[in-house]
């Protein structure tokens, strides 16, 4: 398995999507986006990359080399040489890997997806479709907005108040701990959950919709190694 999380550098896009924007829906020149995606393909070393039409929901799709841009927020596969990509600019890019069954997945865990337990549902799809066991699955959460920056209103977090930190009469949501707890509840081992500590809203090496408004998207990407 090989995986990586990109930042905003190393591509060809112009401001405000400079320079390694991977999204076609943010007003960037489509030719620049395609060039950036070709660069990403070389970085991860695969023949093809599958992107999602992300909906901020909880739909999980099982995909293969014949799939073209599914409308969903998570994908899983056991196909080698096919990279799965999740694009973000504040949400958590979640990567999943079953080392025994050789299954990979990606999930787009924003506020709505997290409240709908997108991570748990992706794991369950791996169990149902490929016979995965929870103790064999590793989770990688990439750079994303953290509770230092993710201000929300109390009204939108019904049932998830325990993940709020309030200071100076403002409330901030901890999506990372929420998702970690979700994975632990279904049996993912604590040692198999890796969380990148970087807040992309604080760190200007990354795109952030909350910080900049009009901006690009970085990604998490994962692929199975080809047989040698």
N, C-alpha and C positions, 0 to 999 in steps of 0.2 A: 504494500500500500504506500502511496505517496500523497502528500497533501500540503497545502500552503494557504496562508492568508495574505492577500495583496495589500499594498498601500496606494497612495495616489501618484507615485512616481514611476517613471520608466516607460510612459506611453507617449502618444502623439496628440492627444486632445488639447484644445485651447481653453483658456479661462471662460467660464468658471468651473469647467470640468477638467482642468489640467491636473495630471496629464494622462493618467492611466484609468480613465473612466471606462467601465465595461457595460454600461446600460444604454439601450437604444431609446428609452422613454423619457430622457431628461433634457432634451433639446440639443444634444450634442450632434455633430456631423456624423452621419451613419458610417461614412467611409473611415473616419477616425476610430469609431468604435470597433469596426471590423478589423482594423489593423491592430488595435489593442487586444482583441480576442485572439488574433493570430500569435501575438507575442505571448499571451498567456498559455496558449496551446504548446508553444515551444518550451516555456518554463516548466510546465508540468509533464511534458514529454508524452503526449497522447495524439491519436489520430483525430479524435473528435471530442467536443465539449457540449454538454447538454445544459441549457439554461431553462429557467422556469418563467412563466408569466405569473408573477407572485401576487397573491390576492389578499394577504393579511387574514388568512383563515386557517383551517385545520385539515385541508385535503392533502392526503399522502398518496403518491402514485408509484407503482412498480414500473420501471422503465427498462428499455433495452435500446439496441442500436437503431431500431426503426422508429423510435419515439421522436417527435418534433415539438419542442417548446410546450410542454404540458402546462395547463392552468392549474396551479397548485402551490403549496408552500413547503412541500417536502417530497423528496424522491429517494428511492432505494433501487439498487441493482446488484447483480453478481457478474455483470459483463466486464471483461477486461478491456483495456484500451479505450474506455469511455469514461471521461471525467464528468462528475456531477458538480454543478456550480450554484451557489446561493449568493445573491447580491444584496448588499446592505449599505446603509449610511447612517446608522444608529442602532438598528435591530441587531440581535445576536446571530452571527453566522454559525450554525451548529453542524459539525461533521461527525458522522458515526461510522464505526468500523468493527465488524465481527471477524476476528482473526482466525476463527476455526472454520466457519462456513464461507469465508472470503466474500463478505457482503459489505457494501458501503452505502452510506446515505448522507443526505444534507437536509437541513431544516432551517426555515426562516422564522426565527423566534422574536417577533416584536411583541408589543404589549398584548394585542388581540390574540395572536397565535399562542403566546405563553399562557394567557388566561384560558384558552381552549385546549391546553395541554398538548401542543403540537409535538413536543419531544417524546412524550409517552406514546402518542399515537404512531410516531415513526418507528419507535422500537417495537411496538406491537405488530406493525406491518412486517418488520423483519422476522419476527417470530412466526407469524402466520404464513408468510410466503416462502421463506427459505429455511425454516426450522432452526433459526438462531436461538441461542440461550443467553439470557440477560447477563450472566457472569462472564461471557466472552466478548461483550460489546464495550468498546471504548468510545468516550465522548470528548470532543474537542470544541470548546467555545472560543471564538475569535474576538478580536477587538470590537467593542460595542459601548454604547452609552451606559454609564454607571450611575450609581446613586448620588455621586457628587454633582451631576448635571441634569439628571432626568426628573425634572419637576413635573408633577401631575396634580390634578385636583382629587380630593378624597372621593368625590362622587363617582369617579370612573373606575375605582378599584374595589368595588363591593366584593367581599369575600377574601380579599388579598391584603387586608390592612396590615397584617403582620410583616409585610415586605416594604412598608413605608417607614421612612425616617423623616421626622419633622423638625425643622429648625427655622428660626426667624419667621414664623407663621407661614412657612412654605413646606410642602411635602414632596419627597423624592422617592422614586420607586427603584427597588433592587431587583432587576430582572434576572441577574446572574444567579443569585441565591434561590429565587423562585424556581428557575429551571433546574438547578442542581437538586433541590429538594424533590422535584417531580421525578427526576431520574432515580434518586435513591429510593423513593416510595415503591418503584416497580422492580427493584432488585439490582440496579446497576451498582457495581462495587465502587466505593469512594475512591480507591486508588486508580480507577479507570476513568475518572472525570477530571479533565484538564481545562482550566479556565484562564484565558489570557487576561492579565490584570489591567491592560491598557484601556483607558476611556477614550474612544475615538472623538468625542466632543471636545475633550481637553487637548488632545494631541493632534496638531494640525498636519501631521503626516498622513492623516486619514480624512476622507470625506465625512461630513456630518450635516445632515439635513437640519437638525435642531440648531446647529451653530450658524450655518450659512444660507439656509433656504435653498436657492437654486445651486445645485452641486452635482457631482458625479456619484458613482457607486463603486465601492471596492468589493471584494468577494472572499469567500472561503471555497476551496476547490479540493476535491479528493478523487483518486482514481486507483484501481487495482493494477498491480504490476503485470505486464505481459509475461507469458511463459517464455523461458529462455531455452 
